[in-house]
Amino acid sequence: MRFFRSEIETVLKMLGILTLIGLIVLPMAWGYEQRKQARAWQGVACAYRMREVTRRAPIVAVDYTREPCVMLERLGLDLDVSR
């Protein structure tokens, strides 16, 4: 026993499939954007930390504008992420 005509059933099936795909893709896109923003904020935090280090120790003359987190690792001054 069918409730709808075959054309309407086809449209409903397609809407169901598109909804399922959307429920998978949208959270992935949101997570990707959140990860991108987290890395940007980590870069800002590393740049501030490097600025603080160069202000306290003027002997350390490094270019921290490119990859401040990598420079912190080289100096052995990683960000303390456990706080």
Buried (B, 14 or more C-beta within 10 A) or exposed (E): EEEEEEEEEEEEEEEEEEEEEEEEEEEEEEEEEEEEEEEEEBEEBBBEBBEEBBEEEEEBEBEBEEBBBEBBEEBEBEBEEEE
